[in-house]
Every structure is written in C-alpha cells, then in structure tokens.
C-alpha cells in the first residue's frame, strides 16, 4: 500500500466519508479516489450462531426457477460466499482439506470440507441456499467421544477455555467479513433460550417481534425496572392463590406436576401467567398461572404435595402391578387407599369404540385389568347420575372380570 493510501484511524473503507478523505489526499483525483472505494457485492442473507457453529441463509431460490436457473444460482452462491468462507479460514490459520468422507459419498463430496486448527476441528458444508460451519473438538467429550466429538450435545460448554476462545474468534471474524462484503447481509443473534441469568432479556426476546427488535423498543408499557407496568397486567393476575398482591421479583412458591415444591422469584404476569425462576440452571424456570402461586409458610407447607389426580393414577398403577404379581396382600392395602369405603366399583365403557377409560378419566384401554376403577359418585361427570348414556356405560368390575375370563 502506498503512503498516500494508509488507513485513516477510526474510519472504515466502507464508510461513506471514505471517498471524501481519499479525494483530499495529495496526488489523487476524484476519479482515482472513486476507484479505490470498495464496492459491496449485492447479495441478501442472514448469518446465525448456534452451538459452536455458524450458518448462512439466503432467500434467492424460489419455486418459479427452472432447473438451469437453480443450478446457476447455486454455483454463483458457492463462488461468492462458500469460497470466501474458505479464504477467511485460510487467513485465520485453518487448514481446509477435502471432506473426510469423500470416498464414501463421492456424489456430495464437493459440497463439504474438513477443517482443523490445532485441537479445534470443523465441518464446512453447502446445500442449496444454506452454508453451515460446525466446529468441535475431541479433547473433552464427556458423553460422545466417538467421531472426534462431532455429536456432543453441548459443544461450547465442553470446550477447553482456549479452544472455545478460538472458536468464538473464528466465527466472529467470518461473520464480520461477510456482513461487510455483501450489501444485504445481516447478523441475527440466537434466540435467548433460558431465563437464566437474565430473566428480563429472556422475557423481551420472547415477547418482542421483529418490529420492536429492529427499532430497539419493547411491547407493553414498561416501569422503571424494565418490566411491564401494572396497567399492562390484569388486576386479578396480580394476586396469588392466597389473595396477596404480587409484583415483579417477589418470592412465591408453586408445585411441579409431581407435587414437588418450587420456590423462586416471579416476573411478567402477561396473560395471567408468571415466570417463576427457582434456580440458576438453564432449565430452572417455569410458567404458571397466578392462582397456582402461593407463599411459603415454614412448618406448614409440605415439601411434596401430590395432586389428587396424580395420586390416584399412581395408586392405580401400583394396584395393577401388585395384582399382576399375585401380591394380593399389597393389592388389598392399595385398594383400601384408593377406595376407603366398601362400595361397588365400576368401569366406564365408551360404547362407540368399545374401550374403557383409564384411571382418573385419562386414556383408553381394551384391557379391563388396566382400566380405571370408579365409585358411583365418580361416574357423574360422564354418566350424569345414571349407569348408561348414549355414549358411555358403567360396568361393574366383577361383571367385567367374569366376561373377560
């Protein structure tokens, strides 16, 4: 580069002011200045990051194209984008070699490359309008050491520190290069998948549409803390099961589907649902209705309180297992827990399909031994106080067992 064309600090060559700077340099005419201004390539696409990978998507292909037009478009896409990614990897010190499975799958070998830089490895591929560069390593693969760690479920978390830094540097440099070379390319950050460590960022990413994200705004009127204002949350949604008013960040409890106690902080309240964050892990959050939240009372609130429906299902399942194993003493105990009163038990038969209800009105079965058992009182939701309707019929357990025998 000549002395007259040294880079100007703080000014990119793609900046609109660049032409003015070049014109002001001694010995350069306006024509020669325009010749040195880089021209962006007219392509439109998006760049995405995933788990230790980079993906490029374009929308140029469509169903109205002929096969010849499609082939021409894909060839140009490979020349413009795929080749430039290979060049970027070479500049970053990567070795880009033919695909390791080229002999096994020769028909698609020209669309794949095998790459490596020290302990960091990568598979580069192109298919239609999509390019993907997946990076991996074999130094630390706790669950999938086979295939050099290609199929490890959480590649970034398993990578050694320096290897992870090189992975991030590589895909950042490729992203920046593509977005600066192609006129219509843009980077779309990955969707936030967890409320940890930032519940507000997760809430905004879930509720804000493309309109709000492009303009840097948010849905709903916001308070000083960034969460939806009280006017955006229905009045009844701001009270828990105990009738106590809730606000963002308050501590409340709920129960999971197995009755276990969850204690954490609540946020949101939109559509009468609150986000309960009860731990630091990526899966330690859930969404519950306002009337499922309550306040913990030491000495009163049990650690586990199985819902009645789940309790009956489990007891019914244990009763079936005990009966099948001919453990009649245990079966008698379980029967007394399920039906404390000595009264007649029924099956509910669906007349249309000749099937029986499962326990707790859930599911269907042909086997009377696995069908749910119900008292006369429990028949009411489907039989309306009688023993038969147009769609359902109550069958005594003894009669059903006799007919099955």
C-alpha positions as CSV (number, residue, x, y, z in Angstrom):
1,X,0.0,0.0,0.0
2,X,1.4,3.4,-1.0
3,X,2.0,6.2,1.6
4,X,-1.0,8.1,0.1
5,X,-3.4,5.2,0.9
6,X,-2.6,4.5,4.5
7,X,-5.7,3.6,6.6
8,X,-7.2,6.5,8.5
9,X,-7.7,5.8,12.2
10,X,-11.4,5.4,13.2
11,X,-12.6,5.3,9.5
12,X,-13.5,2.2,7.6
13,X,-13.0,1.9,3.9
14,X,-16.7,1.2,3.5
15,X,-17.7,4.4,5.3
16,X,-19.4,7.0,3.0
17,X,-16.9,9.6,4.2
18,X,-14.1,7.5,2.8
19,X,-14.4,9.0,-0.7
20,X,-14.1,12.5,0.7
21,X,-10.9,11.5,2.6
22,X,-9.4,9.9,-0.5
23,X,-10.2,12.9,-2.6
24,X,-8.4,15.1,-0.1
25,X,-5.2,13.1,-0.2
26,X,-2.5,14.7,-2.3
27,X,-2.0,13.2,-5.8
28,X,-5.4,11.6,-6.0
29,X,-8.1,12.9,-8.4
30,X,-11.8,12.3,-7.8
31,X,-11.7,9.6,-10.4
32,X,-8.9,7.7,-8.8
33,X,-10.5,8.1,-5.4
34,X,-13.7,6.5,-6.6
35,X,-11.6,3.6,-8.0
36,X,-10.2,2.9,-4.5
37,X,-13.6,3.0,-2.8
38,X,-14.6,-0.7,-2.2
39,X,-17.9,-1.8,-3.8
40,X,-20.2,-4.1,-1.8
41,X,-21.5,-7.2,-3.5
42,X,-25.3,-7.3,-3.9
43,X,-26.4,-10.4,-2.0
44,X,-29.0,-10.6,0.7
45,X,-28.8,-13.1,3.5
46,X,-28.6,-13.7,7.3
47,X,-25.8,-15.1,9.5
48,X,-26.7,-17.1,12.6
49,X,-24.7,-18.5,15.5
50,X,-25.7,-21.8,17.1
51,X,-23.8,-24.3,19.4
52,X,-20.2,-23.8,18.2
53,X,-21.4,-23.2,14.7
54,X,-22.1,-20.6,12.1
55,X,-24.9,-20.7,9.5
56,X,-25.6,-18.6,6.4
57,X,-29.1,-18.5,4.8
58,X,-30.2,-16.8,1.6
59,X,-33.6,-16.4,0.1
60,X,-32.6,-16.3,-3.6
61,X,-34.0,-19.7,-4.6
62,X,-37.7,-20.0,-5.4
63,X,-40.2,-22.5,-6.9
64,X,-40.6,-20.5,-10.2
65,X,-37.0,-21.1,-11.2
66,X,-36.1,-23.6,-13.9
67,X,-33.5,-26.3,-13.1
68,X,-30.9,-24.4,-15.1
69,X,-31.6,-21.2,-13.2
70,X,-31.4,-23.0,-9.9
71,X,-28.0,-24.6,-10.9
72,X,-26.7,-21.2,-12.0
73,X,-27.8,-19.5,-8.7
74,X,-26.3,-22.3,-6.6
75,X,-23.0,-22.1,-8.5
76,X,-22.8,-18.3,-8.0
77,X,-23.7,-18.7,-4.3
78,X,-20.8,-21.2,-3.9
79,X,-18.4,-18.9,-5.7
80,X,-19.4,-15.7,-3.8
81,X,-20.0,-17.0,-0.3
82,X,-18.7,-20.5,0.2
83,X,-15.3,-19.7,-1.4
84,X,-14.9,-16.6,0.7
85,X,-15.5,-18.5,3.9
86,X,-12.7,-20.9,2.8
87,X,-10.5,-17.9,2.1
88,X,-11.3,-16.4,5.5
89,X,-10.4,-19.7,7.3
90,X,-7.1,-19.9,5.5
91,X,-6.3,-16.4,6.5
92,X,-7.1,-17.3,10.1
93,X,-4.6,-20.2,10.1
94,X,-7.1,-23.0,9.5
95,X,-6.3,-25.9,7.2
96,X,-9.1,-26.6,4.8
97,X,-8.9,-30.1,3.2
98,X,-11.2,-32.3,1.2
99,X,-14.1,-34.0,3.1
100,X,-13.0,-36.9,5.2
101,X,-16.0,-39.0,3.9
102,X,-15.3,-38.1,0.2
103,X,-14.5,-41.7,-0.7
104,X,-17.7,-43.0,1.0
105,X,-20.0,-40.4,-0.5
106,X,-18.4,-39.1,-3.7
107,X,-21.7,-37.6,-5.1
108,X,-21.8,-34.8,-2.4
109,X,-18.0,-34.6,-1.6
110,X,-17.6,-31.3,-3.5
111,X,-20.2,-29.6,-1.2
112,X,-18.2,-30.5,2.0
113,X,-14.8,-29.6,3.5
114,X,-13.0,-30.9,6.6
115,X,-11.1,-28.2,8.5
116,X,-8.8,-28.1,11.5
117,X,-6.7,-25.7,13.5
118,X,-4.8,-27.3,16.4
119,X,-7.3,-29.1,18.7
120,X,-10.2,-27.3,17.0
121,X,-11.9,-29.1,14.1
122,X,-14.7,-28.2,11.8
123,X,-17.1,-29.4,9.1
124,X,-18.0,-26.9,6.4
125,X,-20.9,-27.7,4.0
126,X,-23.1,-26.1,1.5
127,X,-26.6,-27.2,0.5
128,X,-28.9,-25.1,-1.7
129,X,-29.2,-21.7,-0.1
130,X,-27.6,-22.8,3.2
131,X,-24.0,-22.9,4.4
132,X,-23.0,-24.3,7.7
133,X,-19.7,-24.4,9.6
134,X,-19.8,-26.7,12.6
135,X,-16.8,-26.7,15.0
136,X,-16.0,-29.4,17.6
137,X,-13.0,-30.9,19.5
138,X,-12.0,-34.2,20.9
139,X,-10.1,-33.1,24.0
140,X,-13.1,-33.1,26.3
141,X,-16.2,-35.1,25.2
142,X,-17.9,-36.5,28.3
143,X,-20.9,-38.0,26.6
144,X,-20.0,-38.6,22.9
145,X,-16.2,-39.2,22.5
146,X,-16.9,-41.1,19.2
147,X,-16.5,-39.4,15.8
148,X,-14.0,-36.9,17.4
149,X,-16.7,-35.2,19.4
150,X,-18.9,-34.2,16.4
151,X,-22.1,-35.3,18.1
152,X,-21.5,-33.9,21.6
153,X,-24.8,-32.4,22.7
154,X,-23.3,-29.2,24.2
155,X,-20.2,-28.5,22.3
156,X,-19.4,-25.0,23.6
157,X,-19.8,-25.9,27.2
158,X,-17.4,-28.9,26.8
159,X,-14.7,-27.0,25.0
160,X,-11.5,-26.1,26.9
161,X,-11.1,-22.4,27.5
162,X,-8.6,-21.6,24.8
163,X,-10.3,-23.8,22.3
164,X,-13.6,-22.0,22.9
165,X,-11.9,-18.6,22.5
166,X,-10.5,-19.7,19.1
167,X,-14.0,-21.0,18.1
168,X,-15.6,-17.7,19.0
169,X,-12.8,-15.7,17.3
170,X,-13.2,-17.7,14.1
171,X,-17.0,-17.4,13.7
172,X,-16.9,-13.7,14.7
173,X,-14.3,-12.9,12.1
174,X,-16.2,-14.8,9.4
175,X,-19.5,-13.0,10.4
176,X,-17.9,-9.6,10.3
177,X,-16.3,-10.3,6.9
178,X,-19.5,-11.5,5.3
179,X,-21.6,-8.6,6.6
180,X,-19.0,-6.1,5.4
181,X,-18.5,-7.6,1.9
182,X,-22.2,-8.3,1.0
183,X,-24.6,-5.4,0.8
184,X,-27.7,-7.1,2.2
185,X,-26.2,-9.4,4.8
186,X,-27.1,-9.1,8.5
187,X,-26.4,-10.9,11.7
188,X,-29.3,-12.3,13.7
189,X,-28.4,-13.2,17.3
190,X,-29.5,-16.6,18.6
191,X,-32.9,-16.6,20.4
192,X,-32.5,-16.5,24.2
193,X,-33.5,-19.9,25.4
194,X,-33.4,-19.5,29.2
195,X,-34.5,-17.1,31.9
196,X,-31.1,-17.5,33.5
197,X,-29.0,-15.5,34.1
198,X,-31.2,-12.6,32.8
199,X,-35.0,-13.0,33.1
200,X,-35.7,-9.6,31.6
201,X,-33.7,-10.3,28.5
202,X,-35.5,-13.7,28.1
203,X,-38.9,-12.0,28.5
204,X,-38.1,-9.3,26.0
205,X,-36.8,-11.8,23.4
206,X,-39.9,-13.9,23.8
207,X,-42.5,-11.1,23.5
208,X,-40.8,-8.6,21.2
209,X,-41.4,-9.1,17.5
210,X,-39.2,-8.1,14.6
211,X,-40.7,-4.6,14.5
212,X,-39.7,-3.9,18.1
213,X,-36.3,-5.5,17.8
214,X,-35.3,-3.5,14.8
215,X,-36.3,-0.2,16.4
216,X,-34.9,-1.0,19.9
217,X,-38.4,-0.8,21.6
218,X,-40.4,-3.2,23.6
219,X,-44.0,-4.4,23.7
220,X,-46.1,-3.3,26.6
221,X,-45.7,-0.1,28.7
222,X,-42.7,-0.5,31.0
223,X,-42.0,0.5,34.5
224,X,-38.8,1.9,35.9
225,X,-37.4,-1.6,36.4
226,X,-37.9,-2.5,32.8
227,X,-40.8,-5.0,33.4
228,X,-44.4,-4.4,32.2
229,X,-46.2,-1.7,34.1
230,X,-49.0,-2.6,36.4
231,X,-51.5,-1.2,33.9
232,X,-50.4,-4.0,31.5
233,X,-51.2,-6.8,34.0
234,X,-54.8,-7.7,34.7
235,X,-55.9,-6.9,38.3
236,X,-56.8,-10.5,39.2
237,X,-53.5,-11.7,37.7
238,X,-51.6,-9.7,40.3
239,X,-52.9,-11.7,43.2
240,X,-51.7,-15.2,44.1
241,X,-53.7,-18.1,45.5
242,X,-53.7,-16.6,49.0
243,X,-55.1,-13.3,47.7
244,X,-51.8,-11.4,48.2
245,X,-50.8,-8.9,45.6
246,X,-47.6,-9.8,43.6
247,X,-45.0,-7.6,41.9
248,X,-42.0,-8.4,39.7
249,X,-39.2,-10.0,41.7
250,X,-41.4,-11.2,44.6
251,X,-40.7,-14.6,46.1
252,X,-43.5,-17.1,45.6
253,X,-43.9,-20.9,45.5
254,X,-45.6,-23.3,43.1
255,X,-45.6,-27.1,42.5
256,X,-44.5,-29.1,39.6
257,X,-46.6,-31.9,38.0
258,X,-45.2,-34.3,40.6
259,X,-46.1,-32.2,43.5
260,X,-42.6,-31.0,44.4
261,X,-42.2,-27.5,45.9
262,X,-40.6,-24.9,43.7
263,X,-39.6,-21.6,45.4
264,X,-38.3,-18.6,43.4
265,X,-39.0,-15.2,42.1
266,X,-41.9,-14.3,39.8
267,X,-41.8,-12.0,36.7
268,X,-44.1,-11.0,33.9
269,X,-47.8,-11.6,34.6
270,X,-48.9,-11.2,31.0
271,X,-52.0,-13.3,30.1
272,X,-52.3,-14.1,33.8
273,X,-49.1,-16.2,33.7
274,X,-46.0,-15.5,35.7
275,X,-42.5,-16.7,35.0
276,X,-41.1,-18.5,38.1
277,X,-37.3,-18.6,38.3
278,X,-36.4,-21.1,41.0
279,X,-32.7,-21.9,40.4
280,X,-29.5,-20.9,38.5
281,X,-29.6,-23.6,35.8
282,X,-30.8,-23.1,32.2
283,X,-33.9,-25.2,32.9
284,X,-34.6,-23.9,36.4
285,X,-37.7,-21.8,35.4
286,X,-41.3,-22.4,34.5
287,X,-44.5,-20.5,33.7
288,X,-47.5,-20.9,36.0
289,X,-50.9,-19.1,36.4
290,X,-51.3,-16.6,39.2
291,X,-53.7,-18.9,41.1
292,X,-51.0,-21.6,41.3
293,X,-48.6,-19.3,43.2
294,X,-48.6,-19.1,47.0
295,X,-46.5,-18.0,49.9
296,X,-44.2,-20.5,51.7
297,X,-45.1,-21.0,55.4
298,X,-42.4,-22.7,57.4
299,X,-43.7,-25.8,59.2
300,X,-47.0,-25.7,57.3
301,X,-46.1,-26.0,53.6
302,X,-45.1,-29.6,52.8
303,X,-42.1,-30.3,50.6
304,X,-44.2,-32.5,48.4
305,X,-47.9,-32.5,47.9
306,X,-49.1,-34.7,45.0
307,X,-52.2,-33.5,43.3
308,X,-55.2,-35.8,43.8
309,X,-55.4,-36.8,40.2
310,X,-51.7,-37.8,40.1
311,X,-52.0,-39.6,43.4
312,X,-54.9,-41.7,42.1
313,X,-53.0,-42.5,38.9
314,X,-50.0,-43.7,40.8
315,X,-52.0,-45.8,43.3
316,X,-54.0,-47.3,40.4
317,X,-50.7,-48.3,38.6
318,X,-49.3,-49.8,41.8
319,X,-52.5,-51.8,42.3
320,X,-52.3,-53.2,38.8
321,X,-48.7,-54.2,39.3
322,X,-49.4,-55.9,42.7
323,X,-52.4,-57.8,41.2
324,X,-50.3,-58.9,38.2
325,X,-47.5,-60.2,40.5
326,X,-50.2,-62.1,42.7
327,X,-49.2,-60.0,45.7
328,X,-52.8,-59.8,47.0
329,X,-51.8,-58.5,50.5
330,X,-50.2,-55.4,48.9
331,X,-53.1,-55.1,46.5
332,X,-55.6,-55.1,49.3
333,X,-53.7,-52.2,51.1
334,X,-53.6,-50.2,47.8
335,X,-57.3,-50.9,47.2
336,X,-58.2,-49.6,50.6
337,X,-56.2,-46.4,50.0
338,X,-57.9,-45.8,46.7
339,X,-61.4,-46.7,47.9
340,X,-61.6,-46.4,51.6
341,X,-65.3,-47.1,51.7
342,X,-66.5,-50.6,50.9
343,X,-68.7,-49.9,47.9
344,X,-69.3,-51.2,44.4
345,X,-66.6,-50.2,41.7
346,X,-67.3,-49.6,38.1
347,X,-65.5,-49.3,34.8
348,X,-66.6,-46.6,32.3
349,X,-67.0,-48.1,28.8
350,X,-67.0,-45.9,25.7
351,X,-69.7,-47.5,23.5
352,X,-68.6,-46.1,20.2
353,X,-65.1,-47.6,20.3
354,X,-65.7,-50.4,22.8
355,X,-62.9,-49.1,25.0
356,X,-62.6,-48.5,28.8
357,X,-61.5,-45.3,30.5
358,X,-58.1,-45.3,32.1
359,X,-57.5,-44.2,35.7
360,X,-58.6,-40.6,36.5
361,X,-60.6,-40.4,33.2
362,X,-57.3,-40.4,31.3
363,X,-56.7,-42.5,28.2
364,X,-58.4,-45.6,26.9
365,X,-57.7,-49.4,27.1
366,X,-59.1,-52.7,25.8
367,X,-57.8,-54.5,28.9
368,X,-60.3,-54.4,31.9
369,X,-57.4,-55.1,34.2
370,X,-55.7,-51.8,33.3
371,X,-58.9,-49.8,33.1
372,X,-59.7,-47.2,35.8
373,X,-62.0,-48.1,38.7
374,X,-64.7,-45.6,39.7
375,X,-67.2,-45.3,42.5
376,X,-70.8,-44.4,41.8
377,X,-70.1,-40.8,42.8
378,X,-67.2,-40.7,40.4
379,X,-69.4,-41.8,37.5
380,X,-71.3,-38.5,37.5
381,X,-69.1,-36.4,35.2
382,X,-69.8,-38.8,32.3
383,X,-73.0,-40.7,33.2
384,X,-74.9,-37.8,34.8
385,X,-76.0,-39.8,37.9
386,X,-77.2,-42.9,35.9
387,X,-75.5,-46.0,34.7
388,X,-75.8,-45.5,30.9
389,X,-75.9,-42.7,28.4
390,X,-75.9,-42.6,24.6
391,X,-72.0,-42.6,24.6
392,X,-71.0,-44.3,27.8
393,X,-71.9,-47.2,30.1
394,X,-71.0,-48.2,33.6
395,X,-69.8,-51.8,34.0
396,X,-69.4,-53.5,37.4
397,X,-65.8,-54.6,37.9
398,X,-66.9,-58.1,38.9
399,X,-69.0,-58.4,35.7
400,X,-66.2,-57.2,33.5
401,X,-63.8,-59.6,35.2
402,X,-66.2,-62.5,34.7
403,X,-66.8,-61.7,31.0
404,X,-63.0,-61.4,30.4
405,X,-62.5,-64.8,32.0
